[in-house]
Amino acid sequence: MLYDWLKELVEISKTSALKTLYCGLVRSLLQYSCETWNPHTQRTIDKFKAVQRRATRWITKSDDDYDLRLSKLKLLSIFNRR
């Protein structure tokens, strides 16, 4: 929802600016929710991972492997940050 809003609103091509927006707005909301810190179902885990996969694909503008995109952006998976 927020990701879609950012995608429509922001026409930024700089990776660093997109990364800052993602970390400041999207990832911070995901980390704030208690469900992120202790997800109870595989469905919830998959949803959180899907958000980060889609965001990293949008930021890097590539279809590289998810782990490669994370390393390019110097980000940890949302579950590795806990």
Summary of the structure (lengths in Angstrom):
residues: 82
radius of gyration: 12.4
end to end distance: 23.5
largest distance: 36.7
contacts: 193
relative contact order: 0.15
helix: 70%
strand: 0%
